[in-house]
Amino acid sequence: MNRILFSLLLLCSLQTFAQETIDFRANHPYIQYTGRFVKPSFVRYRFWQPGVYIRAKFNGTYCNIIIEDEERYNQHNYLAIQIDDQPPRRIETKSAHNVIQAAVNLPEGDHMITICKNTEAGIGYLDFLGFQCKKLLPITSTPSRRLEFIGNSITCGTGSDQSSFPCGQGQWYDQHNAYMSYGPLTARSLDAQWMLSSVSGIGLIHSCCDMKITMPQVFDKINMRDDSLKWDFQKYQPHVLTICLGQNDGSQDAATFCNAYVKFIRTLRGYYPNTSIVLLSSPMADADLSAVLKTYIKKVVASCGDKNVSYFFFSKRYHGGCGDHPTLEEHKLIAGELTAYIKKLKGW
């Protein structure tokens, strides 16, 4: 094949691709959003929290996503991108404006794409601007069950994923993987939607690392790290809400801790009148702290006077990852334990 013929064929191919590719803006009605979002403009959706995810159904062999990163302190967020039932890809944004090749060379036909924020609010926000693909289609089935997971770094998926950097290397967030943390894993096992209301280092009455906020202070925020925008709880009413706090509080005065916990649960009940609330032990706590937290949690459940509040304690310690956090494999085990409990609790 001579160079002129090759160039003509290449040009025709590129023109065909351009004709088939359509920009679908973020406000397209076929795009589904789950989590705490705000719309700073008509055509972009902004989100901070780990585990926030976007779903769409498209037709064709390829799909790009357009997303912008706050680049807070020159840090870059990680995303999980999953096509159909393929293993999710973990991708780091590279600049403020990113056009990410999410799928290529797929079989002709219809496909599902899921995009999840793997890193947490302190790394900065992401703005989703839309898709580039041949065609978007309506999603005809969405899980009717809804779960929410309140917690700290464990729930964020911190320190779990060493696929890019081993522990002790890279930035502090390079091992984050919210999509494969115990909450979303539990939700997907139960065919449920999920929301992570979690911040690394946060506690119920005492947070670590000189953090000035505690969970009861920020739970009603869209950005639970340091923003004042209020979240509308009517947008997402979970059937089950789990709370995994106490690791960063450590051993506290029992009455002070338990009274604060009961008060927080009563606040949550105001937002969620029909939700099953489950208090969890910390899966990474050592034996001493685990014993203390279990004692506290039993007292809190007994003091609530709410038949729809219960507790679940994990069978062992999970701390093989960075900074004693659970690994990806341990998150699967944690999710397995929690899935079995919720199935029994709800009759699912």
Secondary structure, 3 states (H helix, E strand, C coil): CCHHHHHHHHHHHHHHHHHHCEEEECCCCCCEEECCEEEEECCEEEECCCCCEEEEEEECCCEEEEEEECCHHHCCCEEEEEECCCCCEEEECCCCEEEEEEECCCCCCEEEEEEEECCCHHHCCEEEEEEEECEEECCCCCCCEEEEEEECHHHHCCCCCCCCCCCCCCCCCCCCCCCCCHHHHHHHHCCEEEEEEECCCCCCCCCCCCCCCCHHHHCCECCCCCCCCECCHHHCCCCEEEEECCCCCCCCCHHHHHHHHHHHHHHHHHHCCCCEEEEECCCCCCHHHHHHHHHHHHHHHHHHCCCCEEEECCCCCCCCCHHHCCCHHHHHHHHHHHHHHHHHHHCC
